[in-house]
Amino acid sequence: MRLAGTAAGRRPGLAAAGVMVLLLVVGAPALGQTDPGDHSAHHPPPVAAPTEQTAPMGSTAPQQGGGCGGMMGCMGGVPRQFYPSLMEMPALTPEARRLIEREAGRRIGVGAEAITDAQMRIHHAMAANDPAAVQQAAAAAREGLLQVESGAAALWAVNEGQAPRRIALDWFKGQLGLPEAKTASMAPTEGWGLSWYHLTTMAFLVAFLLGTLALQYARMRRVGGLVQRLASGPTGGALGPAPATRGPAPSGPPPVPPVAGPGGPPAPAEPEAAAPATTPTASPAPAPAVATAAARRPWSGTLRVAAIFPETPSVKTFRLVDPDGGDIPFTFMPGQFLTFSAEVDGERARRSYTIASSPLRRSYVEVTVKREDKGLISRYLHDRGAVGSLLEVSAPSGVFTFTGTDADSIVLIAGGVGITPMMSVTRYLTDRAFPGEIHLLYGVATPQDLIFREELEYLQKRHPNLHVAATVSHAEGTAWMGGTGRLSKDFIVRAVPDIARRRVHLCGPPPMMDAVKAALAELGVPREQVRTEAFGPARGVTPGTPAPLPAPAAPPASTPGEPSAAPVPRIATAEVRFTRSGKTAPLSPEQSVLEAAEAVGVPIDYSCRVGICGTCKVRLLEGSVTMEVEEGLPPDEKARGIILACQAKSIGNLAVEA
């Protein structure tokens, strides 16, 4: 048994207190292994050595040193205060050495006799087939073995020259199963009185805690960055995941391309498109290659139809997921849309549809599509779309968004399938417990045309700050008990108090939007507080149809004596040079850059063709253009010379990076 050196010996009081505490922690199982002759060592008596006197086990002769008196008392034939008495001996004097050696030899002898006697008792008990006697004899043998071990340990310690107090402490530690004391040579490696095992364990736990805190800090920074991107970026940012359910719980419809007519591609916002804007003439030198939003294209890939939900007789919701599993491979803001591409009847078609699901539902995305008789993609989805089908998708696009950071309340006014972006906003705001007031005004033709009726009723019950008011134009012959008529001024006044101070989003067919915008103006809603998005092509131009050349007109009459005014160009008197492809195309005053590019085979990506999606952004290198609609072009990009090819027109020569 290794014994502690001088370094440990300098702390006798601390070591003794530590032994007492550890004894209490270990408890009864450890005490059961302690030498019965030293069981009372856990609580050494504060008085002098005991005085009881008994003959040693297996002997009737009195013991030297005053029988059982003096330094060591006796109990039950075996001295029971041997090791506790060593705690009172400060040094290993010659007298102490003699007493310890004498008691150690006596213990070894008594223990050997007890072992021999127990062995004979075991043989007799086995012969008599007496299990109880065998157990008793085995217990006596264990007690004798402990006596031998305690005596041998004392002799070993005396031969090593250790102090009596250290001999007692090391015996107690050995009986309790505690680590051996360190030698003097190991003492310098200890810290704060702890072993290397304790120090290593503590260091590991501290490192684990610091690593966990670092991971949490990094996660929170990432979440904060994604939320900031969602709140400020034109194409949306990532939001935290949230569970999604269909039915009573709010569900988010996946992105699908809109088509012309109700539920078709979103059209430009009127307020922003009221006056044509002229971009500043760009520098002739090519712009430096920088990573701008114009250079970032939406994600493009394949999504799988996971479920189809009929909403009305002519409207279906398509839930799309990643074919490989996991979250959808792009992020979006509530109110944005995606674009479908498909080969339909030998014709390559592209249509955009507003996303109706919440951005927080990361495992899927939903779009709600109305079947149009002349809509290529809508008919394709309704007639041939099935669960498991793969669809080509590009997303997200659009700036008709609201995340709750722009205003403390919102009024959402929708007509027909114009409810889809409003549902994305509503689902998102209720998902994240938006504290502001949410007013949703919804108008349709008949009660059966109400989309998401059950879900809106459910959400209104769950969220006291959500107020839904619906009206139908024709309720005859139905059980409809709600409002009737169109979305008029009176209906808006009854549904939304103090609307003049609120942010308003408006989406639906152009005639409905014109009437509502007029009503809002009469109610005193500032024009800058109204954001709009219409379904259907802008200005009556069918997407993909080249604009006709203006008809020839007679030159203006000149006044005698005055110089004749320059004739207004009526044909393609300008040209546009596409720097990347090395091609040049004629450009008429009423022709867009996109149409000129298509005429000479220069590929420019596009989606809505009405100026709201931003897909056709290109950089203007020379010249200046006017754009009737700039919904999909943020002001900072416009300042850097970015234009929308589908809207950009000019009467002068241009150079475009395409």
Order of alpha helices (4+ residues) and beta strands (2+ residues): alpha-alpha-alpha-beta-beta-alpha-alpha-alpha-alpha-alpha-beta-beta-beta-beta-beta-beta-beta-alpha-beta-beta-alpha-beta-alpha-beta-beta-alpha-beta-alpha-beta-beta-beta-alpha-beta-beta-alpha-beta-beta-beta
